[in-house]
Each structure stands twice: as structure tokens, then as C-alpha cells.
Amino acid sequence: MISRRHFIQKSIISTAGLSLSSPLVKLLFQNGYQMKVLRNNVGIFTERGGTIAYMISSEGIAVVDSQFPDQSQHLIDEIKKQSERKIDLLVNTHHHGDHTAGNIAFKGLVNKVVAHENSMLNQKTTAEARGGLDGQLLPNTTYKSGVHRERVGGERIALHYFGAGHTNGDSFVHFENANIVHTGDLLFNRRVPYIDKSAGADIANWQQVLEKAYNTFDADTLFVYGHSGEGYEITGNREDLKAFQNYLAQVLSFVKKGKANGKTKEELAQANEIPGAPEWKGNQSRAVQAAWLELFGE
């Protein structure tokens, strides 16, 4: 009799149109996680939390984001099966726990941890507030503006900071030779975003951040998203940047027009769809409340 887990795994593969025998795709389902190679030894790991990107080659190993400790340990175990070398680089796209709590699993195993300076400060402040600084592996290398590059083996990895968006410290992480960009939470693919106003999120500027990214990367760039809505992919192309940019603009417009028409924040927060951006379905309350705070300071 086929097990429930095996049935789910087969269903996922079938639905995605993938084959375990494909030389271009590697899928692993141990303990419920999934790994998939994309291009040039760069792949994605999904289990619980924001998507992880990784690169494993004979010349170097890099990881972008870390989910939670158990999840990072699953990834580390898989890396060790393929290479005995020390991990060269861990990058954090931003500070939120579903992207950085797993950093601690890399302690003693990674040479360098890199993030934007605001991301590092936010990570430190958050850990101190919960009394958990000892359990957090903070970035030991930061940058302030523009582009910061690291070389790992034959790959150049560039961190781009275009200003405040999802928080005040988000980086796009570009594997330049593979032409793969990890967006972190700067792009929620057809999923209502978390907008962290307490960490400097700026919805209006976020649209400009996405515009800069659209102009920086090209039509061949493969994007990896921190999160996606049900039925939508965790990877895509730069047209998804435009679609999400439109969603953010429509959220601000919806809230501004709603207040002008006498609607309260609570009434607007009951929306399950934003006019002009119907693909982002579901409870819109957290986006509406963040937009209201940004527009009206209440």
C-alpha cells in the first residue's frame, strides 16, 4: 500500500510536470523538504519558512537565507553528502526569523555571513528583545549602499540594496554567472505580503525598489521568491516584479480612496481582494493596515 507521504510526493511531482529521472532537476523529499537544482549548480531548498537558495560546487559553497535551525540542518546534511569543504558564504536577504533563525546551525561551518547593515542591526535588535542573542549567528560582514560582491569558486554573488521596501535592509542576491536572483521578501508572488513598518518598510519606495531591480536584471534572469501564493511558483521572471509593483500601488490607492469616501481602517481591512490586482487573493488586513499607517500615520 502506498504511504500518504509517498502519495503526496508523487502528486507534487506530477502536478509540477517534473521527473525524478530528469538530468536537469533534482528533487529530494526526505523529512518533507525539497531541493531543486536550477542552473549552474544553483538551486532552491523549501521546507518551512522563506525559500533558501544554494550553490554547491567543487570550488565553493554558498547559501542564501536559512529558514529555521531544523531546516538548515537538513540542508547542511545534504551539502555534506556532496562536499567535504567548509561552506564559504551565508547571505541573509533580510532579518526576519523565517529567513535567519537557522543561521545558528551554520555556526563553525561557514566562513562568512553577509547582509545589509540594517538587516544585521534589525536581526540583533530582535534577538536582544527576546533574550535570544546567544542563539543567533549574526552577519560578520555588512554593506551600506549600492552593490556588495563576493566570489565563491567561479561564481560572483552580488548583493544589491535599492532602499527601503519590505524592511529597511533587504537585499536582492544575484548569482551573476547563473543569472539567478534571490529576492527574499521583496517579492511575494501572488501572496499578500507582510509589510514590516516597525523595521522601516516603505510601500511607496518599495515600488521604486522593484523598478530599479527590473532595470538592473534582464529578461533571462531567473528570480527566486521568498514566498508564493497557493498555486503559484516560487520562481519566475522579471515581469513578476511589475505585477507586484502594481499590487503595492493598488493597495495604497485603495486605502487612500477608501478613507476619502468615509471608510474606516477596520472596514477596509476586511477586503479579500484589492481592485486592480485580483491575483493577490485572501485577507488583505495586514497590507491595508500598513498602507493606512504609511498614508495617515494612525
C-alpha positions, 0 to 999 in steps of 0.5 A: 500500500502506498504511504500518504507521504509517498502519495503526496510526493508523487502528486507534487511531482506530477502536478509540477510536470517534473521527473525524478529521472530528469538530468536537469532537476533534482528533487529530494523529499526526505523529512518533507523538504525539497531541493531543486537544482536550477542552473549552474549548480544553483538551486532552491531548498523549501521546507518551512519558512522563506525559500533558501537558495544554494550553490554547491560546487567543487570550488565553493559553497554558498547559501542564501537565507536559512529558514529555521535551525531544523531546516538548515540542518537538513540542508547542511546534511545534504551539502555534506553528502556532496562536499567535504569543504567548509561552506564559504558564504551565508547571505541573509536577504533580510532579518526576519526569523523565517529567513535567519533563525537557522543561521545558528546551525551554520555556526563553525561551518561557514566562513562568512555571513553577509547582509545589509547593515540594517538587516544585521542591526534589525536581526540583533535588535530582535534577538536582544528583545527576546533574550535570544542573542546567544542563539543567533549567528549574526552577519560578520560582514555588512554593506551600506549602499549600492552593490556588495560582491563576493566570489565563491569558486567561479561564481560572483554573488552580488548583493544589491540594496535599492532602499527601503521596501519590505524592511529597511535592509533587504537585499536582492542576491544575484548569482551573476554567472547563473543569472539567478536572483534571490529576492527574499521578501521583496517579492511575494508572488501572488501572496499578500505580503507582510509589510514590516513598518516597525523595521522601516518598510516603505510601500511607496519606495518599495515600488521604486525598489522593484523598478530599479531591480527590473532595470538592473536584471534582464529578461533571462534572469531567473528570480527566486521568491521568498514566498508564493501564493497557493498555486503559484511558483516560487520562481519566475521572471522579471515581469513578476516584479511589475505585477507586484509593483502594481499590487503595492500601488493598488493597495495604497490607492485603495486605502487612500480612496477608501478613507476619502469616501468615509471608510474606516481602517477596520472596514477596509481591512476586511477586503479579500481582494484589492481592485486592480490586482485580483491575483493577490487573493485572501485577507488583505488586513495586514497590507491595508493596515500598513498602507493606512499607517504609511498614508495617515500615520494612525 
